[in-house]
Amino acid sequence: MIRILVVEDDKDLNHAVCSYLNRQGYETIGCLSAADAYDAMYENSVDVIISDIMMPDIDGFEFAETVREMNREIPI
C-alpha cells in the first residue's frame, strides 16, 4: 500500500485530504507542521509527500529542501 505523508497546518483541511486519500485506498499520515512531519518520517517510511507551502515556523519550501537532503527520490 502506498503511504502518503500529508503536511498541512490547517487541521480541517489536513483531515479532509487524509480522509479522501484513505477512501481512495492509500495509507496516510497527517502532520500539522514540518517539525511533526520530520518526526513521522523518522518513524515511518513514506512513498509520497503532499505539503502545504505557507506554514508557520518552517515553510513548505524549507521543508522540501530538508527532505531532499535526506532523500532525493521521494516525490513531493
C-alpha positions in Angstrom: 0.0 0.0 0.0 1.3 3.5 -0.8 1.9 5.6 2.3 1.4 9.4 1.8 2.6 12.0 4.3 0.2 15.0 4.3 1.8 18.1 5.8 -0.9 20.8 6.3 -1.2 23.2 9.2 -5.0 23.7 8.8 -6.4 20.9 10.9 -9.7 20.6 9.0 -8.1 20.6 5.6 -5.5 18.1 6.8 -8.3 15.8 7.9 -10.2 16.2 4.7 -7.2 15.4 2.5 -6.3 12.4 4.6 -9.9 11.1 4.7 -10.2 11.4 0.9 -6.9 9.7 0.2 -7.8 6.9 2.7 -11.1 6.3 0.9 -9.1 6.0 -2.4 -7.0 3.2 -0.9 -3.9 5.0 0.3 -2.5 5.0 3.8 -1.9 8.5 5.1 0.0 10.1 7.9 -1.3 13.6 8.7 1.0 16.2 10.2 0.1 19.7 11.2 3.7 21.1 11.0 7.0 20.4 9.3 8.5 19.5 12.7 5.9 16.8 13.2 6.5 15.6 9.6 10.2 15.2 10.3 9.4 13.0 13.3 6.9 11.0 11.3 9.5 10.4 8.5 11.9 9.0 11.1 9.3 6.7 12.5 7.7 5.6 9.2 8.7 5.1 5.6 6.6 7.2 3.2 6.2 6.9 -0.6 4.9 10.4 -1.4 4.7 13.8 0.5 1.9 16.3 0.0 2.9 19.6 1.7 1.4 23.0 2.2 3.7 25.8 1.3 2.6 28.5 3.7 3.1 27.1 7.2 4.3 28.8 10.4 7.9 28.3 11.5 9.2 26.1 8.7 7.5 26.8 5.3 6.9 24.1 2.6 10.0 25.2 0.6 12.4 24.8 3.5 10.7 21.5 4.4 11.2 20.2 0.9 14.9 21.3 0.9 15.5 19.4 4.1 13.7 16.3 2.8 15.8 16.4 -0.4 19.0 16.4 1.8 17.7 13.1 3.4 16.1 11.5 0.4 16.4 12.7 -3.2 14.0 10.1 -4.6 10.7 10.7 -2.7 8.1 12.7 -4.7 7.0 15.9 -3.0 
